[in-house]
Amino acid sequence: MMNLLEIKRDLNKSALALLLYVLSVQILAVLLVLLLPLTKIPLLSDQYICMVISVIISYCLLDNIFPKETVTEPGPEKPSFSVLSFLHYFMLFQAAQWIGGIINIPIITLFTKLGLNLSFSEEAARGGSLTNAPMLFYTILVAPLMEELVFRGIFYRRFRSYGKYFAAFYTAFFFALMHSNFLQFAPAFSMGMILFFIRDRHGLPYSILLHFSNNLLAIVVNNLSQDSTLIQGIYGGFLLAGMFYGIYFVLKNRTHFAEDSQYEKEHSLSLKQFFSSPLLWVDIVLMVALACVSLFVPMDAGAM
């Protein structure tokens, strides 16, 4: 078991890695938006193509921060993944969306009363328009792939030895924080927990598959439901069914969860040290600051 000094060192290192990753994505994207139009190639002038390039480069940089020889994972034996497995986790995703939506209600109410602009946050949460091909390519394919490689790949492999629930919380928290969006934090955190357990039980390709599927459904429904109360009702019922399924799943497996929690006591030191990292708080302050920027953008600018 790692001692306290080693735990603090690794937590600080991972917090710094996340900070560098987020800054790298943002800075590279801005530079590419400014420079690529000079090539006179129309496709390279699109902001989402710039994001594709920036996240790939940033992932490669992050992947070199953690030495491969220190990576540890549980045993190679993993249960098979079936259509029923896919449906099981997909329904849990709906429960996560429902929970995130409930948590967002008081946040939206508060920000609206304060006169803050939620248009950027809402647009980011919806995923964009179905008519924007580069956006669809980035949001449905590239973003889920790169996010899984980072959070259920690099950070998962690094911290799985700290304990399952610590690694689940750690990767989900950073996954949610990275979005820098008040309306995406709760849904992203709850979905990040589920994606962790998919990856932990079945492997990284399946968390990528579920992430792809979720983004595709979310974008299609969010676009079509704007002009159709029928689709809104159907999707609302689907989310509600997912919520009931999630409750049933938790109640059915409560004994197993209790047994796991007993095992995880040996990793309590890691959990206690999580928020003691000063670099983690730098991450939190920076991401919250980035999220706040969009709240003070004038309404007319948000509609552009």
C-alpha positions in Angstrom: 0.0 0.0 0.0 1.3 3.5 -0.8 2.3 5.7 2.0 0.9 9.2 2.7 3.7 11.0 0.9 3.3 8.9 -2.2 -0.4 9.4 -2.3 0.0 13.2 -2.0 2.6 13.2 -4.7 0.4 11.3 -7.1 -2.6 13.4 -6.4 -0.7 16.6 -7.1 0.8 15.1 -10.2 -2.6 14.1 -11.6 -4.2 17.4 -10.7 -1.3 19.2 -12.6 -1.8 16.8 -15.5 -5.5 17.7 -15.8 -4.6 21.4 -15.6 -2.1 21.1 -18.4 -4.5 19.0 -20.5 -7.4 21.6 -20.2 -5.1 24.6 -20.8 -3.5 22.8 -23.7 -6.9 22.1 -25.3 -8.1 25.6 -24.9 -4.8 27.4 -25.9 -4.2 25.1 -28.9 -7.8 25.5 -30.1 -7.6 29.3 -30.0 -4.2 29.3 -31.8 -5.6 26.9 -34.5 -8.7 29.0 -34.9 -6.5 32.0 -35.6 -3.9 30.3 -37.8 -5.6 27.6 -39.8 -7.8 30.1 -41.8 -4.5 31.4 -43.2 -4.2 28.1 -45.1 -7.3 29.1 -47.2 -8.7 25.6 -46.8 -12.4 26.0 -45.8 -12.6 22.8 -43.7 -9.6 23.7 -41.5 -11.2 27.0 -40.7 -14.0 25.4 -38.7 -13.8 25.7 -34.9 -14.7 22.1 -34.4 -12.0 20.8 -36.6 -9.6 23.0 -34.6 -11.0 21.3 -31.5 -10.4 17.9 -33.0 -6.7 18.7 -33.6 -6.2 20.3 -30.2 -7.7 17.5 -28.2 -5.6 14.9 -30.1 -2.4 16.8 -29.5 -3.3 17.4 -25.9 -4.0 13.8 -25.3 -0.7 12.8 -26.7 1.0 15.2 -24.3 -0.9 14.0 -21.3 -0.2 10.3 -22.2 3.5 11.0 -21.8 3.2 12.5 -18.3 2.4 9.1 -16.6 5.2 6.5 -16.9 3.8 3.3 -18.4 5.6 1.0 -16.0 3.7 2.4 -13.0 0.3 1.6 -14.5 -1.7 -1.1 -12.7 -5.0 -2.7 -13.5 -7.1 -5.5 -12.1 -6.8 -8.9 -13.5 -7.3 -9.4 -17.3 -10.4 -11.6 -16.9 -13.5 -9.6 -17.9 -17.1 -10.8 -18.4 -18.5 -10.8 -21.9 -20.4 -7.8 -23.1 -23.8 -8.5 -24.7 -26.8 -6.6 -26.0 -28.4 -6.9 -22.6 -25.3 -5.4 -21.1 -25.6 -2.5 -23.4 -29.3 -1.9 -22.6 -28.5 -2.3 -18.8 -25.9 0.5 -18.9 -27.9 2.6 -21.3 -30.8 2.6 -18.9 -28.5 3.6 -16.1 -27.3 6.5 -18.2 -30.9 7.7 -18.3 -31.0 7.5 -14.5 -27.8 9.6 -14.4 -29.4 12.2 -16.8 -32.5 12.3 -14.5 -30.4 12.9 -11.4 -28.3 15.5 -13.1 -31.5 17.3 -14.3 -33.0 17.4 -10.8 -29.7 18.8 -9.4 -29.7 21.5 -12.1 -33.2 22.8 -11.3 -32.1 25.0 -8.3 -28.9 26.1 -10.2 -31.0 27.3 -13.2 -33.5 28.9 -10.8 -30.8 30.8 -8.9 -28.8 31.9 -12.0 -32.0 33.1 -13.7 -33.1 35.1 -10.7 -29.6 36.7 -10.7 -30.1 37.7 -14.4 -27.1 35.6 -15.5 -26.9 34.3 -19.1 -27.3 30.5 -19.4 -27.6 30.4 -23.2 -24.0 29.3 -23.7 -24.2 26.7 -21.0 -27.5 25.3 -22.3 -26.2 25.2 -25.9 -23.1 23.3 -24.8 -25.3 20.9 -22.8 -27.5 20.3 -25.9 -24.5 19.5 -28.0 -25.3 21.8 -31.0 -27.2 21.6 -34.2 -27.9 18.6 -36.4 -27.1 20.7 -39.5 -23.5 21.3 -38.4 -21.4 18.3 -39.8 -18.1 19.2 -38.1 -19.9 19.7 -34.8 -21.5 16.3 -35.1 -18.2 14.7 -35.9 -16.5 16.3 -32.9 -19.4 15.8 -30.4 -20.5 12.3 -31.3 -17.2 10.7 -32.3 -14.1 12.6 -31.3 -15.0 14.0 -27.9 -16.3 10.7 -26.5 -13.3 8.9 -27.8 -10.7 11.3 -26.4 -12.5 11.7 -23.1 -12.6 8.0 -22.6 -8.9 7.7 -23.5 -8.1 10.4 -21.0 -10.4 9.6 -18.0 -11.2 5.9 -18.4 -7.8 5.3 -19.9 -4.9 7.4 -18.5 -6.4 8.4 -15.2 -8.1 5.0 -14.7 -4.9 3.0 -15.2 -3.1 5.3 -12.9 -5.5 5.2 -10.0 -7.3 1.9 -10.1 -4.8 0.5 -7.6 -6.1 3.1 -5.1 -9.4 1.3 -4.9 -12.4 1.0 -7.1 -14.6 3.6 -5.5 -11.7 6.1 -5.2 -10.8 5.7 -8.8 -14.5 5.9 -9.8 -15.0 9.2 -7.9 -11.6 10.6 -9.0 -12.1 10.0 -12.7 -15.8 11.1 -12.6 -15.0 14.3 -10.7 -12.3 15.3 -13.1 -14.5 14.3 -16.1 -17.2 16.6 -14.8 -14.9 19.4 -13.8 -13.2 19.4 -17.2 -16.5 20.5 -18.9 -16.3 23.9 -17.2 -20.1 24.1 -17.3 -22.4 24.5 -14.3 -25.3 22.7 -16.2 -23.1 19.8 -17.3 -21.3 19.1 -14.0 -23.9 16.9 -12.3 -24.9 14.9 -15.3 -21.3 14.4 -16.4 -20.3 13.3 -12.9 -23.1 10.7 -12.5 -22.4 9.5 -16.0 -18.7 9.4 -15.4 -19.3 7.0 -12.5 -21.3 4.7 -14.7 -18.6 4.9 -17.5 -16.0 4.0 -14.9 -17.9 0.8 -13.9 -18.4 -0.2 -17.6 -14.7 0.3 -18.2 -13.8 -1.5 -15.0 -16.0 -4.5 -15.7 -15.9 -4.9 -19.5 -13.0 -2.8 -20.8 -12.3 0.6 -22.4 -13.9 -0.2 -25.8 -17.3 -0.6 -24.2 -17.2 2.6 -22.2 -16.3 4.3 -25.5 -19.3 2.6 -27.2 -21.7 3.7 -24.5 -20.3 7.2 -24.6 -20.8 7.4 -28.4 -24.4 6.2 -28.0 -25.3 8.6 -25.3 -24.0 11.6 -27.1 -25.8 10.6 -30.3 -29.1 10.1 -28.5 -28.7 13.4 -26.6 -28.0 15.5 -29.6 -30.8 14.0 -31.7 -33.4 14.3 -29.0 -32.3 17.7 -27.9 -32.7 19.0 -31.4 -35.9 17.2 -32.4 -37.7 17.9 -29.1 -37.4 21.7 -29.5 -40.3 21.6 -31.9 -42.2 18.5 -30.8 -43.9 18.0 -27.5 -44.5 14.4 -28.4 -40.7 13.7 -28.5 -40.3 15.6 -25.3 -42.9 13.4 -23.6 -41.5 10.2 -25.0 -38.0 11.0 -23.9 -39.2 12.2 -20.5 -40.9 8.8 -20.1 -37.7 7.1 -21.2 -35.7 9.1 -18.6 -38.2 8.2 -15.9 -38.0 4.5 -16.8 -34.3 4.8 -16.5 -34.6 6.4 -13.1 -36.8 3.5 -11.8 -34.4 1.0 -13.3 -31.5 2.7 -11.5 -33.3 2.6 -8.2 -34.1 -1.1 -8.7 -30.5 -1.9 -9.6 -29.2 -0.2 -6.5 -31.7 -1.9 -4.2 -31.0 -5.3 -5.8 -27.2 -4.9 -5.4 -27.1 -3.2 -2.0 -25.5 -6.2 -0.3 -22.8 -6.3 -3.0 -22.2 -2.6 -2.6 -21.9 -3.0 1.2 -19.3 -5.8 0.8 -17.3 -3.6 -1.6 -17.4 -0.7 0.9 -15.8 -3.0 3.5 -13.0 -3.9 1.1 -12.5 -0.2 0.2 -11.8 0.7 3.8 -8.1 -0.1 3.2 -8.1 2.7 0.7 -9.7 5.3 3.1 -6.4 7.2 3.3 -6.5 7.9 -0.4 -10.0 9.2 -0.2 -9.2 11.4 2.8 -6.3 13.0 0.9 -8.3 13.7 -2.3 -9.2 17.3 -1.6 -6.0 18.0 0.3 -4.1 18.5 -2.9 -3.4 22.3 -3.5 -3.1 21.7 -7.2 -6.6 20.1 -7.3 -8.0 23.4 -5.8 -6.2 25.3 -8.5 -8.0 23.1 -11.0 -11.3 23.7 -9.3 -10.9 27.5 -9.2 -9.8 27.6 -12.8 -12.7 25.4 -14.1 -15.3 27.4 -12.1 -13.8 30.6 -13.4 -14.1 29.4 -17.0 -17.7 28.3 -16.3 -18.5 31.8 -14.8 -17.2 33.6 -17.9 -20.1 32.4 -20.0 -22.6 33.6 -17.4 -21.7 37.2 -18.0 -21.8 37.1 -21.8 -24.6 39.5 -23.0 -27.8 37.8 -24.1 -27.6 39.1 -27.6 -24.0 37.8 -28.0 -25.2 34.4 -26.8 -27.8 34.3 -29.6 -25.2 34.9 -32.4 
